Amino acid sequence: MSKFSNTSDPRFRRWVKGSTSGGSDGCLFVASAEDGSGDVAIADSKAGPAAAVQVFNRREWAVFLAGAKAGEFDHI
């Protein structure tokens, strides 16, 4: 859990950030939808609590995570 909150989509209330972010205020936060849809959202804490969130469905998120774990984005 974190102290971050985002009000642009009420389905996402429990935001978490990666442990490697440390105490930085400029972090990306991730939350899963609490409506059972399986959607996952990403928000930028620098944009504030009313900032838009980027929402991915369950399959999109799984494909992204698999690519990240396989090193597909290491060159970026």
N, C-alpha and C positions, 0 to 999 in steps of 0.2 A: 504494500500500500504506500501511498504517498499523500502529500498535502495538495497536490495539483487537482484542480477540478475544471471541467469544461461544460459550459451550459448550452452549447450549440446542438447537441443531440442527447436527450434525456436517457436513452437506452444505455449510455456509457457513464457509469458512476465510479467505478473502482479502477483508477488509473495507476499504473506501475511504470517505473523506469528501470533500466538496466543497472545492475550494481556497479558497473564500471564507470557510470556517469559521475560518481562521487557526489560532492556537494554543489556541483554546478547548477545554476538556475536555468541555463539554456539547454534543455534536454528534450528529447522526444519521449513521449509517454504512450503506452499501449493499454487498451482496455478491451475486454470482450463484452458483447452486448448482453444485457440481462433479460432479454425477451425470448431467449431460446433459439434465436435465428442462427447462431454461430458466427455472426459478423464480428470483425475485429476492427478497431479504430486506432489511428495514430494521430497524435496532436503535438504541436510544438509549444512548449511552455512559454517561450518568449512572446508568443502571439496573444497570450492572456486567456482568461476563462471563457470569452465569447468567440474565440477563434474557430474557424471551420475545422472539421476533422476529416481525415481521409479514411473512408470505410472500405473494407475488403470483405468479400464473402469467405466462407470457410475454405473453399477450394483454392481461391486466389492466395489466401494467407498460407496454406499448406505448400503450395508451389513456390512461393517466395522463400519460405523458411528452408525448404529442401535445397533451393539454389544457393542460399546463403551458406548453409552447412557444407555444401559441396565446393564452396570457394568460387562460385561463378561471378561474384562481384568483387573479388579481392583486388582486381586491377583498378577499381574506381577510387 
